[in-house]
Amino acid sequence: MSLGQYAKRERTLITGACRPSLPRFVKMRHDAGRGRWILLAPERVFNPDDIAVAVLQKCDGERSVADIAGILADEYKAPLDLILNDIIDMLQDLADKGVLNAGELSQQ
């Protein structure tokens, strides 16, 4: 078996124009016993912190990353550029792990 048989997976790049969502096979659930949110993926469990949960709950495939950053910047009274960069870094990490769809690019 040669390595040439396997298709090379292109890296998904997260930008402010992406409209991220969780794939069908990834579920975000509240673990009542532990009092926290978890991401369930095939053979993996992720434990997002409170800020990551606030971001992921807005990743509906409709809102762009820039829209989500704007909402959270208003909500937390924080600088938009700082929030946007932090969100892109977090979502890029999840996309690299295969547990986030980048979605369509918005026409902004």
C-alpha positions in Angstrom: 0.0 0.0 0.0 1.5 3.3 -1.0 0.8 6.7 0.5 -0.3 7.9 -3.0 -3.6 6.0 -2.5 -4.8 8.5 0.1 -6.2 11.8 -0.9 -4.4 14.8 0.7 -6.7 16.7 2.9 -6.7 20.5 2.3 -6.5 22.6 5.4 -9.6 24.7 6.0 -8.7 28.3 6.8 -11.0 30.2 9.1 -11.5 33.9 8.3 -13.9 36.6 9.5 -16.0 35.8 6.4 -16.6 32.1 7.2 -19.9 30.9 8.5 -18.9 28.1 10.8 -21.1 25.3 12.1 -20.6 21.9 13.8 -20.7 18.9 11.4 -23.6 16.4 11.8 -21.4 14.0 13.6 -20.3 16.5 16.3 -22.8 17.3 19.1 -22.6 19.9 21.8 -24.3 18.7 24.9 -24.6 19.9 28.5 -23.2 17.4 31.0 -25.6 18.0 33.9 -23.6 15.7 36.2 -20.5 17.7 35.8 -22.2 21.0 35.2 -20.3 21.8 31.9 -20.7 21.7 28.2 -18.9 19.0 26.1 -18.4 18.5 22.4 -18.9 14.9 21.4 -17.1 13.7 18.2 -16.4 10.2 17.0 -14.1 8.6 19.6 -13.3 12.1 21.1 -14.7 14.4 23.7 -13.7 18.1 24.0 -14.3 20.2 27.1 -14.7 23.8 25.9 -14.4 26.6 28.4 -17.2 29.1 29.0 -15.9 31.5 26.3 -15.6 28.7 23.7 -19.1 27.6 24.6 -20.4 31.2 24.0 -18.7 31.2 20.6 -19.8 27.7 19.6 -23.4 28.3 20.5 -23.4 31.1 17.8 -21.8 28.9 15.1 -25.0 28.1 13.3 -23.8 28.3 9.7 -25.7 31.6 9.2 -23.6 34.1 11.2 -20.1 34.9 10.0 -17.1 34.8 12.3 -17.0 38.6 12.1 -20.7 38.7 13.1 -20.0 36.5 16.1 -17.1 38.6 17.1 -19.2 41.7 16.9 -21.9 40.2 19.1 -19.4 39.1 21.7 -17.5 42.4 21.6 -20.7 44.2 22.5 -21.7 41.6 25.1 -18.3 41.6 26.9 -17.4 45.3 26.2 -14.1 44.2 24.6 -12.1 45.3 21.6 -13.5 43.8 18.4 -10.1 43.1 16.8 -8.9 41.2 19.9 -12.1 39.2 20.1 -12.0 38.4 16.3 -8.4 37.2 16.5 -9.1 35.0 19.5 -12.2 33.5 17.9 -10.4 32.8 14.6 -7.6 31.1 16.6 -10.0 28.9 18.5 -12.1 28.0 15.5 -9.0 27.2 13.4 -7.9 24.8 16.1 -11.2 23.0 16.0 -11.3 23.0 12.2 -7.8 21.5 12.1 -9.1 18.7 14.4 -12.0 18.1 12.0 -14.8 19.1 14.4 -15.9 22.3 12.7 -17.1 23.2 9.2 -16.0 26.6 7.9 -19.2 27.0 6.0 -19.9 29.4 3.2 -18.0 32.7 2.9 -20.2 35.7 3.6 -20.4 38.6 1.1 -19.3 41.4 3.4 
